[in-house]
C-alpha cells in the first residue's frame, strides 16, 4: 500500500490518479496508523518551503515521517516541494530548516536569462539509473522557482539544464525524490513510477 501524504500543500489528486492508473493500492492520508502500515510513502506538494514545513509540523508529520523514512527505512518518494522539504534548509522566503534527510539547501533560481519559474518540459541527464531503466524519452515536466543544491554529488540521480545545472532528482538509500512531476510527465513519468515501485 502507498501512503500519499496529505498535509495541505496540494498535488495529491494527480499523484493518486497516476497510481490508480498503475493499479497500485493507495490512500491520501495524514493518519499515522495508515502510514505506519504502508509499504511506500509519497510526499508530493506545491508551494513554499516555509509553509510546507509549517503544515508538516502542525500535524506532527515532520517527526513521524522522519521516524518512518530515516529510522525504519521505509521506501520514500518525494515530488516537487516534497523533494525540497527533505533538504537541510530552504530559503523560501528566508532561511529555515527542512526535514534534513538529504544534506543540501533549497535556493532560488537566480542569475539566468530564462524565465523563472522554470515551467515546462525539459530533458534530464541521468547520473544514477536505478529507476530510469527502460525509459526511452528523458523529457519530464517541471514547475518551480527554487532548486535543491546538494552537498554530496553522489546522491544526484539526474540533472537538467535551465541556464544553470539544476538537480532533477536525488537518490539516497531508501529515499528517491524528483524536482519534476512524474505524475504529469505522461508515459515517461508513468514508467519511472513503475520502476520505483517495482525496484525500490
N, C-alpha and C positions, 0 to 999 in steps of 0.2 A: 504494500500500500504506500502511496505517495502523499505526504502531507504538504499541501501548498499553504504557506504561512499567510494568514490574514491579519495584517497589522495596520490597515487603513491607508496604505500607500498605493492602492490600485494595481492594475495589470494582472489581477488574478483570473479574470474571466477568459482572456485569450490563452493563458497558460493551461487552464483547465480544459478548454476546447481542444487544444493540441493533444493533451494526454488522453482525453476521451477518444479522439481520432485514432490514437495508437493503442486503444483498448487497455489502458493502464488504470487500475483501480486507484482512485484519488479522492481527496477531500480538501476543501478550502476551510481552514480551521486555525484557531488560536488555542484550542483545547489541549492542555498538557498531556492528558491521558492518551488522546488520539495520536498526538505527535510522538509520544514515547513508544507507542505500539506500531508506528510506521517503519518501513524499511528505508525509505528515502525522504529527504526534506528538500523542498524548493523554497527559496526566499526570492520572490520577484519584487517588483516595485518601480515606481517612477516618482520623481520629486526631489526634494532637497535632502542632503545628508543629515543635517541637524534634525529636521522633522522626522526622518526615518528612525533615527536613534531615539528620539523622544517617544515615538509611538511604540517602539520595541520595549523601552524601559517602563513605560506606563502599564504595559501588560505583563511585565516580568519576563518577557521573552528573551531579553539580552542574555541574562544569566542562564535561563533554561536551555536556550539553543546552544550556548557555549558548552554546557554540560553534555548535551546530546552529540554535538559535532566534534568538539575538541577532545573531550574525555572519553565518551563512548564510541567515538569514531564512526558515527552514522554517516551514510553516504549523503552528500550535500551538493546541491546545485544552486548557485546564486545567479540572478539575471538582472542586468542593468543596475539599478540602485542596489539590488541585492548583492551584486558583486562589490560595489563600492563600500558598502557597510561592513564588509569583513576586513577592511583595512585598519591599520593602527590609528590613523587620524584622517579627518577630512577638513576642507577649507570652505565649506558651503554652509552659511555665509562667512564664517570665521573658523579658526582652528578649534576643533573639538574631537574627542576620542570616538573611535569606532569600536567594533567588536574585537578587533585586534587579533584575528585568526591568521592573517597573512600580513607580513610586515610591509609597510608602504604608506603612502599618503595620497589622498584624492585631491587633485589640484584642478583649477580652472584651465580650460584650453585657451591659451593666450599667444600673442605674437605670431599669428599666422595671417595670411592674406585671404583665407577662405572664411565663409560664413560660420558663425557659431550661434546656435547649436549645430554640431555635426549631425546631420539628419539625412538619411537615405541609405542606399545600397553601396557597400564597399567590399572589395576583395580583401581577404586576410592572408597573411603569410604564416604558415603553420610551423611551430617550433617543437611541439610535443604532439605526437599523432595518435595518442591512445584513444581519443574519442572522435577523431576526424577520419578514421579509416573508411575507405569506400565512397567518400564524398567527392564527387567529380567537380561540382561548381562550388567555388570557395567564396561566394558572394552572400553577404549577410546584411541584415537591416539594423542600422544604428540610429539612435536619437539621444544625444547627451551633450552637455556643456562642460562637464568635468571628466577627468580621466585618472586612472589608477597608476601612480608612479611607483614601481616595485623597488624594494631594496635588494632583492635576490633575483637576478635574471633567470635563474634555473627554474623558477616557478611560472615563467611566462609561457603559456601554451600556444598563443598566437598573437600577432600584431596586425595593425592596419596603418596605412599612411594617410594622414589628413593634414598636410602641411608639416606635421611632425609625426614621428612614430608614436602610435598610441597602442597601449596594451588592449587587445581584444578579448583575451581570455587568460585565466590562470588555473594552474593545476598543482595542488599540494596534498599529498596523501589522499584522504577520502574527500577532499574539497575540490570542486570544479566550479568555475564561475565565468560568465561571459558578460562583456560590456554590451554586445549586440543582443538582439532579441531572437532567439531560435524559434520561438513560437510564432513569429511574424516573418520568418525567413523562408517560407514555402518549403519545397522538398529538401533543400539543404539543411534547413533548421530541423525538420522532422527526422531526417537521417541522423543528425547529431544527437537528438534526444533519444532515438532508438539505441544508438551506440552507448550513450551514457547509462541508460537503464539496463542494458544487457552486458556491459563491460565494466561497470563501476565496481 
